Amino acid sequence: MKAHDDHDDLIQRDIDGRITENERTRLAALLADDPGARQDHRRLASLRDLLAGLPPEEPPAHLSVKVLRDIRARRGAKGAWSFWPGGRLALGYGYAAAAGAALAILAIHAATGGRAFGPEPSPRNAVATIGSETTGPWLSFRGADGKVALDVAAPEKGAVDVTVAYDPKSFQLVGVTNRTGGLDRLSTGDGQVRWSQDRPQRVTLLLTPRTSAGARVEVKYSAEGKVLGGGSVELPGIN
Amino acid sequence: MTNETDDTTLVQGCLDGDDQAFGVLVLRYQGPVFNAILRMVRDRDDATDLTQSAFLKAHRELARFDDRHKFFSWIYRIAINEALNHLKRNRRQEPLDGDFASDDRDPERAFAGVETSRLVQDALMRITPDSRAVLILRHFHDCSYEEMATVLGIPEKTVKSRLFTARRQLRDLLAAKGILP
């Protein structure tokens, strides 16, 4: 019985890559002499190889954003917050890649509440802007280390609900930041980022292009179910 | 804080009130944690909720984290406990997939990636959650016996015996379906 346990332990340690040289020699002798042990070892190795070949599942794209949102909600704070996995952009807009300014504007379209007046690269390396002549640009994007930073500042003084819609096949949302405070009910999922604000806010979404084609992102802001304005902008794909 | 910052520094940053540091930890471990929980409970929506819950709990109890251990062991422990508690709360027989219950599967088709993954998951759901946990940590997360003992809060000897039994159970289930010789 003891010898049997030792054999099982040897086989298990080999399957788990924990075997010593001395044990390896003993295992080789065991496998040469014992057909049952040989079969057991072969079948367990097959199991190990089968499991090792199974690909991991991708977690939902919005998971990290939801976690950070819930942490903030638990604190009950309304202060500025940010979530940038790379950390660099959290230091300020000035770190946005200067090369982003060279990106071409693919399209700009104002749905309501403003009209396109780009291209007008801003000091923050915006490569496309959309807004009204009175409020200034409220929707812009810029390149940032292979990602696209989309700035949204709905030009409405009162409380509004803002929805940003993107194609999750074209972009992965990797971060949302708001430095001015006052966002409520931020939620993400199904290719949308939604929040409510009781005063003007600037919110930045960091998106990673999934394809080279680029795609249009639409933004609208509404109050009491009535759309007050919106626009859309074509974001570039992978360079 | 960047993606290259080590876990200990990030944890300290979190304790100093830096949510961004915790964001980096979430990004770093959301994949492994989500996958561990998904293998435990199978349902993707449940796994999403439980992963979120695990990270919230980690953030809430971060001050209790013992930095003599690795952060990943700690977050895995929280994640596995979340999954085990969820399974206890929803103590019901997991419905078996009809395909798994039948014997008419074409063995060649069964080796196709998605099918195999599903059949393995079905088989995993047929063994006890405690046994499932050791298999998941060992085979999908490459944890050592010592790490598994830390994550599961059991002696290393128990890890080995549990792994021994669980592996043979899974092997026999898959062999019965022609997935393994």
Interface residues (C-beta under 8 A of the other chain):
Chain A: D8 D9 Q12 I15 D16 R18 R42 R43 L44 S46 L47 R48 L50 L51 A52 L54 P55 P56 E57 E58 P59 P60 L63 S64 K66 V67 L68 D70 I71 R72 R74 W81 S82 F83 W84 P85 G86 G87 R88 A90 V174 G175
Chain B: M1 T2 N3 T5 D19 Q20 F22 G23 V24 V26 L27 Q30 G31 P32 F34 N35 L38 R44 T48 T51 Q52 F55 L56 H59 R60 G113 T116 S117 V120 L135 R138 H139 F140 S144 Y145 K160 L163 F164 R167 R168 L170 R171 L174 A175 I179 L180 P181
